[in-house]
Amino acid sequence: MADVDKLYVADAGDGKVNVYDGATYTLRKSIEIGEDPDNMRYDPTTKRVFVGFGEEDGGIATIDPATDERVGEVFKTGGHPESFQVETSGSHIFVNVPDADNVVESIDRKTGAVAKWPLKGLRGNYAMALNEGDHRLFVITRKTPMMVVIDTQTGNEIARLRAAGECDDVFFDASRKRIYVIGGEGFISVFQQDDLAHYSLILNVPSAIGVRTGFWFAKRDRFYVAVPAKGNDPAQIWTYEAED
């Protein structure tokens, strides 16, 4: 995180978050979190780090990067929290919880109140992206492979479109109003937000079998995906350039 010049790494093996110096990569501290810490997010408004962890008694813990200490109560999710997104101008955390009947949970950080939004017959909701300005949440499911668009103010489903299967990562391109869905079955689904109620598939961009994770670097209009090693080919990073 540039704000504090530190790198935070979740270690599912020992249940800790390790904090490294941003300049030297020296280990500064290990913070006890609990079973299977996974996804992390940083909220620059409140200057807090959020960490998803746990299984049946899962939740989201909070770290103060000024002290690298856990603060506040754990936001309980009733299952292992997969991808989640944190509002920067609001007080909500949106969480994919496939273990709890494949729901999306909206947690109010101020009150602790939890709303549960069902996905109506879909399962395996792991990846999630947020268009906070338009109050739209993009949830990607694996069974059936779909992009589900949810209104974050009401929890109502706005749209659902067939997407790349075996998805682990999805990103929102705010400048183009596009959504990039990385699918392990060998392509990246690119969707356009035509307006707040309508979305369309632009293209399924070929990638490679097993490509599930990546990173959208908005400042350079670059999309990076991790390609696993296969046969005699080493693991690689492939770069895609966004086009208008």
Secondary structure as UniProt FT lines:
FT   TURN            2..5
FT   STRAND          6..11
FT   TURN            12..15
FT   STRAND          16..21
FT   TURN            22..24
FT   STRAND          27..32
FT   STRAND          40..43
FT   TURN            44..47
FT   STRAND          48..53
FT   TURN            56..57
FT   STRAND          59..64
FT   TURN            65..68
FT   STRAND          69..76
FT   STRAND          84..86
FT   STRAND          92..97
FT   TURN            98..101
FT   STRAND          103..108
FT   TURN            109..111
FT   STRAND          114..118
FT   TURN            120..121
FT   STRAND          127..131
FT   HELIX           132..134
FT   STRAND          136..143
FT   STRAND          145..151
FT   TURN            152..154
FT   STRAND          157..162
FT   STRAND          167..173
FT   TURN            174..177
FT   STRAND          178..183
FT   TURN            184..186
FT   STRAND          187..195
FT   TURN            196..197
FT   STRAND          198..206
FT   TURN            209..210
FT   STRAND          214..217
FT   HELIX           218..220
FT   STRAND          222..227
FT   TURN            231..232
FT   STRAND          236..241
//
